[in-house]
Amino acid sequence: MTQTHAGAHRKRVPAEHRVLGIDRRTLPPALFVIAVFLLLTVVVPRIDASIDWDDPIRAGEQLALTDTIAFTPATGWDIETGFRVGQGESGRKAGDATIAGDGITFQVSPDSFDGTPDQLLDQVEKVTSRTTDPTFRVEGNRSTLTTTTGQTGVVQPYSSLAVDGLVAAFVFDGTGLKITAYGPPTQMTAAAENIRAMIASIHTVDGNNA
């Protein structure tokens, strides 16, 4: 009995090492774990959210959509996704492009397509109306838009409760391009010239230099 009490006494944390009944020698490791947790879950995300994405297009730069198709974004708009012509190993990187500026988001997505621009636009509108904003509706008649190199596509405006926009379609030798631009109505009106110029800038390039 005496030995049992003695063993319990030896295991008890001395009073000088206790704070509110807790062994204060365990506090530094616990506080360190808490500090790391707060850093990773609170501080870092807030810092990341406060940093604006900034990758502006410079005059004359182009984005590669495929090895043989590119376009010229509006100077000063920011690249959110996409590859500059000549960027990356062997300068061959290409794909979807998304840029933003003046409150507008402008996107171009290439994919294989053998039909006409009208048929591609039919597909785009059908998919968009079923899978995105339920208030989406096409407005106005389709019109043609010709690029500076003579390629003709179709464009049509749309609207929803949140934004106004337009959707366009082009077909380049088996590659279909879906183009969308959207934003608040006032900004869409102000950026109309830049949007049209970017669409009109779509052109084919030498695949060896894309």
N, C-alpha and C positions, 0 to 999 in steps of 0.2 A: 504494500500500500504506500509505504513511504517512497519507494523507488518510482512508483507511477506518478506521484505528485511532483517528484523531483524532475522527471522527464518532461512533464507538462510545463514546469516552471522554466526549464532550459529552452524550450521551443517558443515561449512567449516573447514577442517583440518588446525590447526595453522601452520604457516610457519616453526616453529622450529621442527615440526614433519613430514615435507615433504622432500623427496629426489626425484628429477626429477619428481615432481608432484605426487609421490606415498607416501601414509602414511607409514613412515618407521617403525611404530609399527606393521605393518602386515608382515614385511620382515622376522623376525625370524621364524614364523610358516611356511612361504612359503619356506624358505631355508631348513628347517628341512624336509619338504615333498620331496624336490628335492634331498636332501642327501640320504634319505631312498630309493628313486627310483633308484638312481645311484648305491647304495650299492647292491640292489637286482638284478638289470638288467645288471650290468657291473662288479662290483668287485667280487661278490660271484661266478658267472659263470667262471671268469678267474682263480680264486683260485682253483675251483673244477677241471677245465681242466688241471691245472698245477700239480695236485697230481696224481701220477701214481698208478694204481690199483696194490696192492701187497698182494697176498694171496698164497704164494708158497707151493707146495706139499713137505712134508717131507718124508724121506725114509720110506717105508713100509706102507704109507697111501693109502687107497683105496676110490674110489667113488662108491656110491650105485646107480645103474641104475633102479633096481626094488627091491622088498623085497628079491629076491633070486638071483640077478645077480649083479656083481660088477667087477671093473677092477682097475688096478694099474697104475696111471699116472706116467710120467717121473718125477723124483725128480727135484725140482727146478722150474718146470713149474708153472704158476699161474692159479688158479681156477677163471674163470669168472662166470660160473654158475655150480651148482651141489652141492651134499651133501656128505660129508665124511661118510664112514661106521660108524654107531654108533652115528651120529650127530643128535640132535633134540630130541624131546620128544619120549621116548620109543625106540629111535634109529631106527625109521621106515621111516624117510624121504628119498625119492629117486626121480629120474626123469632124464630129459635131463642133460647132462654134457658137458661143454665147457671149455677147458683149452688152454692156449697159452704159447709158449716158443720158443726161437730160431727163431723168425719170422714166426712161424707156428701156425695156429689155428686147433685144433683137437676137433671134436664134436661126441658125441654118443647120439642117440635118440631111446628109446625103444617104442614099440607099439605092440598091438596084431596082430599076423600074423600066419596063419596056413599052408602056403605054404613052398616052399624050398628057400634056400638062393639065388639061381639063379632067381627065380620068384620075390623075394623081390628086388633084384638089378635091374631087368627089370622095376619095378614100380618106383624105386628111379630115375633111369636115365630118364625115360619118364617125370616125374614131373619136374625134375631139368632142362631138356632141354627146357621145355615150359615156366617156370616161373622165371628163373633167367637170368644170363648173356647170351645174344643171341649168343655170340661167343663160348659158351660152346660146347665142343665136346669130345666124348669118344675116347680114343686112346689105341691101343694095345689090346691084347687078355685078357680075364679073366683068372685068376689063382686062385687056392685054397690056403687057408691059414688056418693052424690048430693051435688052441690054445694049451697052455701047458697042458690043461686037456683033449685034444683029440677032441674038438668040431671043425668041419670043416665049413668054410665059403668061400665066393668068394670075390675077390678084383679086381678092374680094375682102371687103371689110366685115368685121364682126363686133359684137359687143356683149357685155354681161353686166351684172350689177356692180362688179368690182372695177372693170377696166374696159377700155375700147382697144381695138386692135385690127390687124389685117393678117391674112394668110395668103401666101403665094406659092406657086408651084412651077418648076422648070424641069425639063428633061434634057440631059446632055448625053447622047450616045449610050443609052442604057443605064444612066445614073439619074435618079430623080432627086430633086432638091425640094424639101419642105422648108418654107421660110415663114416665120411668124414674128410680128412686132406688136408689143402691147404695153399699155400704161394708162395713167389717168387721161381723160379726154383732152384736157388743156395741153398737157405735155405731148400727146400724140399729134395734135394740130401743130404745135411749135416745131416738132421734130420731123414733120412730114417730108421736107426736102432732103434731110439726111437719110431717112429711111429709103426713099425712092432712089437716091444716089447709090446707096450700098447695094440695093438689089440690082440696079443697072450695071454695077461694077463687076458682077459675076462673069467670069471668063475662063476659057481653057488656057492651059499653059503647057509647056514642054515638060513631060513627066520626068525627064532627067534633071531638071532644074527646080522642080516644085519643092 
